[in-house]
Amino acid sequence: MSKKIAMIFPGQGSQSVGMGKSFYENSPLAREMFEKAGERIGVDFAKLLFEPNEQLDQTAYTQPAILLVSLIAYRLFQEARPSDAVMFLGHSLGEFSALAAAGAIDYVDAVELVHKRGALMQSACESIDAGMMAILGLDDAVVEELCAKAQNEGKKVWPANYNQAGQLVVAGLKADLQSMESVFKEAGAKRALLLNMSIASHCPLLESAQAPLAEVMEKMLLDTFAAPVVSNVTTGKYSNKADAVALLKDQLVKPVKYKQSIEAIAGEIDMMIEFGNGAVLKGLNKRNAPDIETYGISDMDSLAKVCEALA
């Protein structure tokens, strides 16, 4: 009996200089994907990914870079060992990679789409000092209660990424986040760490990006899904363009429920394969779904090892 596989894709924060180099140096298909993606948005991806630079950490470039490497990993895996997914899932930006892997958008269109998404997110935050903070060691309910209390006091702070038990990222104005550091620690947080980000993802500060992103998605997304995609917003599955546009528009301003999504699908799958740099989701899944194996493909060596494990 064949394994029921969920194909999963990481989001922003998984980037690093040198990612994708193994694919680029060893695969003509990877080099072709680099070239076509670069032509579409006017970026030399080899230079962006392989040489130290400031652009790789700028949201408008981070997002297409991560998506491109993830989709190259996925394409090379499918060439080496064709496998059907029962569902696709991504963390934040990774939901767009999941859409492309599911066949709901061409990969070059996806590169352009997330380049625009990143630019819209940057634009929404450029006139405010926005940021994100990782809270470690507190229950979700405690963080939610503290954020709600802060909002009642006029502060702009919201839960943004539910990553795993005891790890929740909040977003908002940087000054308000900094003022909450001692509050979280007094409540028992092991750490309240301000992240090196100049945007506040998955909160109402990104409302201005919603309509223009939806407009681009309407033009680019297709009504073809090889398997359903799991929504970050609802943890439910969708498999049509209308739902994709509505849910990914909402995803800009609502929290990513990654932990809850993994818990929701755990009974329906036998294994997960993460495509892209860093093995971030594999690490989260050790706690989110300890009984389900998560494999990671980030370079040619890990590709060979996963193919061998599945043989």
N, C-alpha and C positions, 0 to 999 in steps of 0.2 A: 504494500500500500504506500502511495507516495506521501511525502511529508506535506503538511499544510504550512506554507511559508508566508510570513508577513515581511515585505520588503520595506525597510525604514531608512530615513534620510535626515542627517543632522542640520542644525540651523546655525545662525550667526554665533561666533565665538569659537567655532571649530577650525578657523583658518590659521595657517602658519606658513611662513616662507618655505618654499620647497615642495609644497603639497602638489600632487599630480605629476611630479617630475619623472617618477618611475614609469608612469603610463606614457608620458610624452616621449621619453627616450626609447621605449620598447615597442610602441604600437603605432602603426600608420593611421589607424582609425582615431586614436587619441589626438595625434597631430592634426588630422583633418578637422576634428571637432574644435580644437583650439583655434584653428585658422578661421573657420566659418563663424564661430562665436565672436571672435575678435573683429572680423569684418563688419558684423552687424552693429556693434556698439562702438567701434573705433578704438579698441583696446588691444595692446600687445599682451596677450595673456601669459606668454612665456616670461616676458619681462616682469609683469605684475606679480607672478607667482614664484619666480625663481630668484629674483634679485631683491635685496632689502629696499623697501620703499615705504612711503607714508600712505599711499593710496589703498593698499591692501586692507587697512583698518578703517577706511572710509566706507560707510554703509552702501553707497551707490556702487562701489566696486567689490566690496566684500561679498555681497549677496550673489552676483553673477559668478564670481570666482568659486564660491562654495558649491553652488548649483552645478556648474560645469564639471567640476571634479567628481561630484557625486554621480552625475549622469554618465560620465565616461566609465567610472567603475561599474555602473549597472550594465552599460552596453557591452563592456568587455566580458563581464560575467555571463551575460546571455549568449554571447558568441561562444564562450568556452563550455558552458553547461546550461543550455536552454532550460529554464524552469518557470513554471507558472506560479504566480502569487495568488493567495486567496484574498489579500488586501494589501494596500499601500498606506504608509503612515510617515509623516515627517514632523519635526519639531520646528514650529514657526516657519521660517524661510523653507525648511525642509518639506513642508506641505506642497510647495510649488514643484520641488524635485519629484515628489510623489506623483503629482498630477502628470508630469512629463513622462515618468516611467510607466504610468498607467495608460499612456497614449492620448491623454486629453489635451495636450499641447505639444507642438514640435519643440525640440530642445533649443533650437536657435531662437524661436519666438519666446521661449521661457527665459533665456538669457536676457533678452531685451526687456521682457516684462519685469523681472526682478531688479534689473538695473534701474528701471523707472520707479519701481516700488521703493528702492533704497533712496533714490533722489527725492521722492515725495516725502519719505519719512524724515530725511535730513532737513528738507524745506520746512516741514511742520514744526521742527524743533529749533530752527536757526535763530529765532528771535527770543528764545527762552533758554534758560540754563537748565536743561533736562538731563536726567540720568537714570541709572538703575542700581539697585543694591541687593546683594545676595544675603538672605537670612538663613543661618544654619542652626539647627538644634531646637527649633520651635515647632509645635503643632500648627497645621494650617489654620485651624480655627482661631488660635491665639493671634496669629499675624493678621488674619482678616478682621478680627475685633479691634486690634490696635490701629489698623488702617482706617476703619470706619470711624473710630473715635477722632483720629487726626483730621479726617475729612469734615467732621462736625465742627472742628476748630478752625476750618478754613484752609487746611493744608491740602496740597494736591499729591496724594500718595495712594497707589493702588496695587493689589496683588497682580502680578503679570505672568510669571512662569511657575507652574506647579511641576517641578522636575522629579522629585522623589520625596519619600517621607523624610521630614526634617530638612528639606532644602526648597525654599520658595524665594523667588526673585520678585522684588517690588519695583515699581516704576513711578516716576513723578518729577517734580521740580527738585533740582539738586540740593538747594538750601533746605527744603522740607525733608528730604531724605536724610540729610546730615543731622537735622534736629531730632530725627527719630532713632538715630543710632543708639543713644543711651536708653531710650524707651524699650527698644527690642532687647538690649542686653539685660536691663533690669527685669524683664519678663522671663529671662532664662536663656536667651539666645547665646550659643557658643561664639558666634561671630555675626557681625552686621557689616558687610564689606561693600563699600562703594565701588562699583565696577568701572573700568576704563571705557566709558561709552558717553557719547554726546547726544544720544537720542533716548526717548522713553517709549519703548515698544509696548504694544498690547495694553494701552490705556487711553482714556479720552483725549489726551493731548494730541493724538494723531487723527482726530476727526476730520481735519481739512484734507487729509490724504485719501479718504474713503471714496468720494465720488470720482475723482480722476483715475484711481486704480480700477474701480469697477468698469469705467469706460474702456480702458485698455483691455481688461479681461474679456469684456463682451466681444471685442474684435478678434481676440487671439485664441480663446478656448474653444475646444471642439466638444461634441456630444458623444465622444467615443471613449469608453473606459474599459480596459481589459479586465479590471477588477475594481471593487469599490475603494474609495479613499476614506480614511478615518479623519473626521474633523477635529481640529484642535479646540474648537469652540464648544462643541456639543458632546464629543467623544462618540457620536454616532457615525454611521457610514453613509456616503453619498456616491452617486454614480451618474450624475448628469450635469450639464453646463450651468443651468439655472441655479442649482444648489451650490455649485462651486463658486460662482460669482458672489452670491449672497453671503456664504460662510466665510470666504476669504476677505471680503469687505469688512465683515464683522471682526475677523481675526485681528485686524489692525488695532481695534480699541477694546477688545475683550481678552481675558487671560488665556494663555496656552495651557490646556489641561493634559499635559503629556503623561504624568503619573496616572491620572484617571483613565486615559485612553488605553494605556498598557493593561491596566487592571480590567478594563471592559472587554478586551479582546483575548485575554490570556487563555480562556477556556476554548477558544476557537482555533488555536494555532499550535503547531508542534515546535516551531523555531522561528527566529528572526534573523535577517541578514541586514547589517548596516552598511550603506554605500557612501563612502566619503572620508574625509580626513579626520583623524583624531580619536576615533572610537569613543566619542562622548556618550552616545546613547547606549552603547554596550556597557559602559560603566554605570549609567543610571539603572539599566535593566537588571543588574546584579541585585539591586534592592527592590525594584518594581516587580520583577518576575523571576525570582531566583531559580525556579524549577524549569524555566524555558531557556534553552541555549540561544545566545545571541552571537552570531559570527560577524566579523568586521572585514570589509574589503577597502583598503586605502592605498594599496600599491600592488605591483605585480607579484611579489612574494605572498602577500596575504590572499590575493586572488587564487594563486595556485593551491594554497593550503585549504581554502574553503572548498574549492572544486574537488580536492582530494578527499576531504571529510565527507562530502556529499556523494561521492562515487559509490 
